[in-house]
Amino acid sequence: MTGKAPLPADAGAGEGQHTDMAAGEQEQEFAVVTTRDGWDSKLEYVLAQVGFSVGLGNVWRFPYLCHQNGGGAFMLLYILLMLLVGVPLFFLELAAGQSIRQGSIGVWKQISPKLAGIGFSSCVVCFFVALYYNVIISWSLFYLGNSFQNPLPWEKCPQTLNGTMVKECELSSPTTYFWFREALDITNSINQIGEFNPIITGCLLAAWAIVFLAMFKGIKSSGKVMYFSSVFPYIVLLCFLIRGLLLDGASEGIIYMLYPKLEIWGSVKVWRQAATQVFFALGLGFGSVIAYSSYNPRKNNCHRDALMVSSINFLTSVLASLVVFAVLGFRAKNIALHCVRENLQLVSGLSLVTSDNPHLFNNSDVTLEEYTEWYHSQGAQLPFNLSNCSLETEMNKGVDGTGLAFIAFTEAMTQFPAAPFWSAMFFLMLLNLGLSTMFGTMEGMLTPLADHFTAIAKHKRLFTVFSCVVGFGIGLLFTQRCGNYFVTMFDDYSATLPLIIVVVFENFSVAWIYGADRFLKDIEKMLQWHPPLIYKYLWKYVCPLAMIGLLGASLLNMFFETPSYSAWDRDTASKVTLAYPGWALALLTSLIIIATLPVPICYIHHTLLGNLRRSHGQRGGANHSLENGNYTWCSTEDPDVAAQDSTSLSPVAEENYRLLNQEDEEESSSV
């Protein structure tokens, strides 16, 4: 009768008569021990995880999705998916990284060498995301630099040499003009390539320099930066919330956000968007969660961390949404009241209209309710059409993504007292949100590669420099005048599908290949308490079905809707939707293929290698040493402390409890 092999920490528990022999074998097995950096404090680790998961998407994507998809109803759906899918998968990644003490490549290779491609795919996606994410940070730097002016440069439209207003700005708005013309100097389509934006190029160089300076010592340096970059955004959000609640129209905006429209639950699109937001909000599949948790001590309560970070992430999204909708409500009410004043001025000369309600036309402080009542009673009698100047209509004009931050929010801030101060605070907040996520993204790439390749591990700082230089070089693609269109392409296609595929394989590997029961037992021995049994069923059934459903919905959406992008037409000063040209379709297809290709390549490679070894009668088990290309046992001890006590091997053996490699399990089971 065969059974599963015991874990290393338990290998000799029932064999006291062989203690000396086991100790000798253990000493030989751990002759080569690689020390691993660890977090200086639990707070540092929590800030790093929160900083990575709480990013720019919490500030502009989550509020936009609430705005477009039923407000409070979308929040309820988001909470449901967070509890059923997000938290279990987040806990899975935390536990796997903390247990095996490796980056994403090492974690999945320990379960089976055939699955190492999952980790390599995560690294590729991290690199793709880092390329365009740092461009968004460079935009924040540009706006931050321009915030130290009074009045703000996007407050009024510029004038031509003959004193007239620039047509493009007159047809749109000052903030829209500044974004598309002054910041991006954008072209009319993605086909107009080759001309660079020198200012944004300089900002991108500065952004990569900041990333390098914060990461050149690994978590020892980036962890310290997190004390500011992770905490500062919350201070700014709270300040904006207090200021926003005092604005006229804030209550209407927040009511609009919270009012639930439950009919949206019947839309497949809304479910797909909510699941995707949960997926990206927690940073699943990037490998960054695994990398950060791999630096934790063995007995760290990663289950509590999963619940805590997920809760902070959601509450941050709610806080950001309150701020955004309070400010958007203020903006919408100002636009509506401006519309009222213009309409009343337009009809003020018509005696037929003004004689019925002279108070309305002689009062400069007409409310929206008074105007709406008059409009519905007499608007149809007018010889020309007037708009109803509805606040809800203005709120329905949703602005997504970058437009929310760089157009709508900046427009609202121009009406604040001390507008330059609030603008500087806002873009400094965006800068810190972006950088903390950027650090995690880079760590998700650097840590697994350093764990896997000894040459990189020995020269990790040099590799960090190399990665930043290459990232800046390729990032020049996004600093062209058409670069914003490439940012949209990478954001839509380079990460979404590959990451969903990665997480599907992660979930399947742990729940079915390694075994959910066995994984829970490993966690129990690591944490010294048994996690709730419900995780077994969530990992085995609910999460795989949800992720496969999300993957299928995303694929169908891609195939049935022609990939397109939103372009800016300079002549009409408006957005137009254009289909990607053939070469762009080939590029976005290549991004998806390149990101997912490591999974089948590694599977085929290790399958053929295993067949070759068996044909030569070689033992197929994994020998955990660097000499044969696999892994050494790693410690989370500080290198300086480890150097002082290098002869103490038993604590390292106890500390380095890990998941058993599947091939080891098969060999021990066959004995």
N, C-alpha and C positions, 0 to 999 in steps of 0.2 A: 504493500500500500504506500503510495507516494503522497507527499504533502508539500506545502509551500515552505521554502527555505526560511530560516529565522533571520531576523535582522542582525547586523553586526553587534549591536549593543547587547543582544540576548543570546548570542551564539553559544556561550559557555555557561549559561545560567544554571543549567541542570547537570553540569558535569564538573563537580568540585574536585574530583580526583585528578582532573587534567589541567588544573589551574596553572601550574608552572609551565607546562608545555604550551598552553594557550597563550600565556604571557609572552613566551619566546616567539611564537608564531606572530603574535600581534606586533611585537617590537620589530620583527623583520618586515612585516607588511607595511608598517608606518615609518619605515626608515627615512622615506622622503616625505616631508610634511610641508605644505605650502601655507604660510600664514595669510589670512584674509583680513582686510580692513573691516572695522566694525563701526557702528554709530557711536558717537561720544555720549549720547543720551537718548532716551526714548522719545523725548520731545522733538529732538532733531529728526528722528525717523518719521514721526507722525507728520511734522511739518513738510517733510519731503514728499510723503505719499499724498498729503492734501494738496500741496503745491502742484504736483504733477496732474492729479485728477481734476482739480479746479482750475480751469483754463478760460480762454477767451470764449469758448462755446457756452459757458455758464452765463456770460454777460450778454451775448447777443443771439446765440442760436436758441437756447431754451426759452427766453422771453418771446422770440419770434414765433416759435412753434406753439406756445400758449396763445399768442395773439391770433394765429391762423387756424387753430384747431380746437376751439371751444373753451378756452380759458381754464376754468376750474375742472372741467371734464377731462382735459388733457392731463392735468396734474394728477388726478385720481388714477388714470390709466398708467401714467409714468410710475407712480408709487407701486402699483400692482406688479408691473414688469420688473421694477427694481428689486422687489422682494422675492419674486419667483425665479428670476434669471440673473439679475445683476449681482446681488449679494452672494449667492452660491458660487458663481464663477469667479468673483473677486476673492472669496475665501479660498477657493481651489488654488488660484495662482499664488496667493500669499503663503499657504501651507506648503505647496510644492517647492517654492523658492527657499523658504526657511528651512525645510527638511533636508534638501539636497545640497544647499550651499553653493549653487552654481547659477549662472545666468540661464537665459531661456534655452540655449543650445544644449547645455549640460543637463538641464532638468529633463528634457524629453529624450535625450540620448540615454539617460540612466534607466528610463522605463523600457526603452528599446532603441538600439542604434538606428534602426530603420526610421525612427521618428525624429531624428536630429534635424531634418529639413524644416520642421515646424519652427524651430528656433532661428534657423537661417532666414526663413521668410519674415519672421518678426523683425530681424535686423534690417532687412531690405526695406520694409515698410517704414521703420523708424527713420531710415536715411531719407526716403522720399518725403516724409512728413517734415523732417527737419529742414529740408531744402526750402519749402515754401512757407513754413511757419516762421522762420526767421525773417522772411520778407515782410510778413505782417508786423513783426516787431520793429522792423526798420520804418514802416509807415508810422507807427506809434512814436518812434524817435523824431521823425520829421514834424509831426503835429506838436509834440512836446516842445521842440525847439521854437516853433512858431507861436506858442502860447504866451511867450513873454513879450507880448506887444499889446499896446492899448491905443486904439481898439484892436480887436482880433482881426487878422487879415481876411477871415471869411465872414466878417460881419456885414460888409457892404459890397456891392458889385463894383468892380474897377471901371474906369472910364477910358475911352479912346482919346487920341490926341486932340480931336475936335470937341471934346467935352461930353460926348454922348456915352450912354451906358453900353458896355460890351453886349452884343446881341445874344451870345450864348448864355450869359449870366442872366440877362433880362428874361429870356424864355424859360429859365429853370429857377434857380435860387442861388444866393451867394455861397451857401455851404456846398451845394451840389457842384457849382462851377469850380470852387476851390479844390474839391476832391478830384474831379475828373480832369481839370485843366492845369491847375497849379501843382498839385501833388503828383498825379500820375501822368499828366500830359498824354492822355490815352488816345490811341488810334481808333478808327471806326470799325476795325475788325481784327481778328487774330492773324490774318494773312499779311498784314503790314509789319513785317519783322525787320530787325537789324539796327534800329536806331535806339540808343540807350538814353535813359534818364539819369544824368550825372548826379543829381542830388540824392535820389533814392539809392543809387549805387554806393555813394559815400555812406549813407545811413546803414546799408546792408553790411558794409565792411565794419562799421562800428558795432553792429549787432553781433557779428561773429567774433569780434575781439572781446566783447563782454562775455560771451559764452565760453571762450577759451580761458580767460582769466579766472572765471568762476569754477572751471572744471579741470584745470591742469593738474591738481592734486587728487582727483577723484572725489569721493564723497567727503574726504577730509576738508576740502575747500568748498565744494558746492553745498554741503550740509550747513556750513556757517552762513552762507548767503541766504539760505532758506529762512533764517530768523527774520530777515527783513522782507524778502520777496514774497513770502507766504502770508505774513501778518499784515503788511501795509495795505493790500487791497481791501481787507475787511474794515480797516479804519476809514478808508475813503468811502466804501459803500455805506457805512453807517452815517457818515457825514452827509452824503448825498441823500440818504433816506430821510434824515431829519430836515434837510433843506427842501427836499422834494415834497414832503407832506405839508409844508407851509405854502406851497404854490397854489394859485387859483386853478382849479381843474384837476388837481391831483386825486381827489376822491373819486371823480368820474372815471379817471384812468384806471384806478385800482379796482373799482366795481366792475369795469369792463373786463379786467383780467380774471377776476374771481368768479364771475357769473358762469355757471356750468351749462354747457350745451351738450346734453348727453346723447343727442342723436349722432354725434360724430363717432361714437363707439361702433357704429355700423360700417364705418369706412375702413377698408383694408389699408389704404394709404396712411391713415392716421396711426394705425397700429404699427405699421412699418417705420414711420418716423419716430414714434415713441420708443420702439425697441432699439432703433439706431442711436437715438440720443442717450439711452441708458448705456448702451455698448461703448460709445465714445466718452461719455462723462466719466466712467470709471477707468478708462484707459486699458480695457481688456485686449489682450492679444499683442500689445506692443512689446512685451517683455520687460517693460520698465517696472511694473509691479513686482515681478519675479526678481529682477535685479536688486531693487531696494530691499526686499524682504530677505534676500540671501545674505545680507550683512547683519542680520539679527542674531541674537543668542538663541540657543535651542529652545528654551522654555518660554520664550516670548508668547503671549496670548494673542496669536494672529486672528483668532475668531473675533475677539473683542475689537481688534484693529479693523477688521472687515466691516463690522457693524458701525463703528465709530466714523471711519472715513466715508462710508456710503452715506451716513446720516448728514455729516458735515457737507458733503458734496450736494445733496439734495437741498438742504437748508440754504446753502449759498446760492443755488439757482433760484430759490424762492425769494431770497433777499434781493438778488440782482433784478428779478422780475418786478418786485415792488418798486424799486428805484426807477427802472426803465418805464414802467407804466405810469408812475406818478409824473415823471418828466414828460412823457408822451401825451398824457392827459392835459398837462399845462400847455404844451405846444399845440395840441389839437384845439383847445379852447381859444387860444390866441388867434389861430387861423380862422376859426369859425366867427369870432367876434369881428375880425378884420373884414370878413366876407359880409357880415351884417351891416357894418358901417358903409361899405362900398355900395351895397344894394340900396340902402336907405337914401344915400346921397343921389343915387341914380334916379330914383322915383320921387324924390322930394319935390320936384317941380310939377308933378301931376296933381292938380287940385282935387280930382275925383278920389284919389287915394288918400291924400293928406287930410282932407276935411273930415273923414270918418274917424281918424285916430290921430289928432294933432300931437298928443303927448308922445307918441312913438317917434315922431320926426323932429320934435323939439328937445328931446332928451339925449344927451351924448352917452349916457350909461344904460343903454337898452340891453336887457338880458336876452339870452338865447331863447328862453321860454316865451317871452313877450313877442319876439320876432317870429318864432315858430307858429304861435297862435294866429298872428296877423297873416303870415304866409299861407296857412291852410284856409283861412277865411276869404282872403282877397287876392291871393297870388294868381289865381286862374283868370282874374279880370284884367290883368295887365296886358298891354299890347306887345310885350316882349317877354322872353323867358328869364326868370331869375332862379338861382339855386336856393335850396332850402337852408344852406349854411348849417348843416347838421354836424354836431360834435362827433356822433357815432360814425358818420361817413368819413370824417378825417381820421378817426381811430382805425377804421377798417383799411386805410391805405397803409398796409404793412410794409416795412422796410426790413429786408433780411440781411443777415451777415454783416459784412463791412459797412453797408449802407446805414445800418442802425447806429453804429458807433461813430463813423466819420461824416455822416450827413445829418440824420435826424437828431441825434444827441447833441452834436456840436451846434446845430441851429437853435436848440432849446437853451443851451448854455449862453448864447449871445444875449439872451434876455435876462440873465441873472445879474444882480448887482455884483461887482467885482468879477466880471466874466473871465478875465485872464487867469485869476487864481483857481477858479473851478475847472477851467480847461486844463491847466497844468496838472492839477490833482487827478483829473480823469485819465489823461494820457499817461501819467506816471503809473497809475493803477494798471492800465492796460499793458504797459511795459513790464511790470512785475509779474502780472498774471502770465504773460507770454513767456517770460524768461524761466519762471519756475516750471512750466510745462516743458519748455525746451530742454532744461537740464535733465528732466526725467526721460525725455525722448532720446537724448544722446546717451544717457546711461543705459538705456535699453538696448543700444547698439554696441557700446564700448565694452560693457561688462561681460556679455556672453562671448564676444570675440577674444577678449583677453583671457577668459577662462579656458577657451578651446585651443588657442594657439599660443604656445610658449614664447615665441618671438615677440608677439604683441604684448604679452604679459611683462616681459623684461623691458620693453620700451613703450610703456603705455602712454607716457607723457608725449613722446614723439608721435605716437599714433594719434593722440588727441589733436596735436598741432596739424598733422596731415589731414585728419578728417575735417577740421575747420577750414583749412585752405581749399580742399576739394569742394566742400560745401559752398564756400563763397564763389569759387570758380563756376560751378554748375548753376549756382543761384543767380548768376548774371542773366540767365534766361528770363528771370522774373523782373529784372530791372529795365528791360526794354519798355518802350512806350506801350507795347501790347502785352506787357508782362502780367497785368491783372487777369487776363484771359487764361494764361497758363496756370496762375494760382488757382483759379476756379476749376480748371481741368484736373490738376493734381489733387485738389481737395475732394472733388467728386468721385474720382476714379482710382487714384493710386493707393488709397488706404481702405476704402469701405469694403469692397468685395474681398480683397486679400485678407483683411483682418477677420472678417466673418468666417472665412475658410479656415484660418489659423485657429480660431477659438473652437470651431466645430471639431477639429482634429485634437485640440487640447482636451476638450470635454470627453471625447470618445476614448482617448488614450488612457485617461485616469479612470473613468467610470467602467469601461468595458475591457480594455487590454490589461491594465494593472489591476483593476477591480475596485469598485467603490467600497466594499466591505473592508478590504485590506487597507485601502487608503485611510479610512476612518480609524482603523486599529493603529496605523502608524501615527496618526495625529494624536490619538489617545495616549500613546507612549511618549510622544514628544511633549504634549501639554499636561499630561498626567490627569486628564479628565476626558470623558467621552463626549464628543460633539453630538448635537441632536440628530437622531436617526433620520429625520426628514431630509437631510442633505443627501442621503443615499438615493432617495427616489427623485429628488430634484436633479441630481447629477446624471442619473441613469435615464430618466424619461422626460421630465419637463424641459430642462435646458437644451438637450439635443433636439427635441421637437421644435422648440421655439427658435433655435439658431438655424435649423434647416429651413423652417418656414420663412425666416427673415432672409436667408440666402436665396430661396426660391422667389420671394417677392421682389428682391433687388434685381435678380436676373431678368425676371419678366418685365419689370419696369424699364430696364435698360434695352431689352429687345423690342418692346412694343412702343416705346417712346424714343424717337430719334435723338441721340445725344446733341444737345444744343447749349448755347451759352447766351448770357445777356450782354449785349454790346451797347456802347454809347455812341449815338449819332450826333456828331458835332453840329450839323446843319439844323436839325430840328430840336437839339438840346433835349433829347429824350432817349430812353432805353428801347432797344429793339432786340428781339430774340432771333438769333441766327443759328443755323445748323453748322456743326463743325465740318470743315473741309476734309477731303479724303486723307490727306497727310496727317491731320490732327487726330482723325479716327484711328489711324494706324499707330500713332504715338500713344494714345490713351489705352488702346488694346495691348500694346507692348508693355505699358506700365503694369497692367493687371497680370500679364503672363510672367513677366520678370519677377514680380513679387511672390507669385504662387509656385513658380517652377522648382525652387529648392525642395519642396515636399516630395514630389514624385522622383526627382533625381536622387535624393538621399535614400529613398526607399528602394529604388532599383539598384543603386550602388551597393548597399549593404546586403541586399538579397543575393546579388551575384557574388559578392565577396564571401558570404556565408556558404553558398553552394561550392565555391572554389575551395574553401577550407575543408569542408566536409569531404570533397572528392580527394583531397590529399591527406585525409585522416587527422586533421589538426583539431585541437580543442577549440570550440567556438565561444567559450566564455570570455567575459570581459575582465581583463587584468587592470586594476586601477592604478596605473603608473603613467607618468608622462613619457617614459621611454618608448612605449608602444603606441603612443598617439591618443591614449584615453586620459583619464583624470586621476590626479592625486587627491588624497583626502585634504580637505581645507578646514581651516580654523578661523573663527571670527575674532580671535585674539588680536590685540594691537601688536604690530610687528616688533616694536621695541620690547614689549613685555615678553613676547614669545622668544626673542633672541636671548633673553636672560635666563629662560628656563627651557632650553631646547632639549634637555634630557628627559623631561617628564612627558612620556608618551601616553600613559593611560588616561589623563584628563582629555587629551586630544581625541582619543578613541571614543570616550564617552560623549564629548562635545559634538563629534561628527556623526551623529545618528543620521542615516539617510535612507531613502527608498532603495530597495534592492533592484538591481538591474534585471530585466526580464530574462536575459540569457543566463545569468547566474541562477535564477530561479529554476529554469528549465533543466539545467545541469544537475542542481542539487536534488531536484525532484526525481531525476532518473536514476539516482544512486540507490 
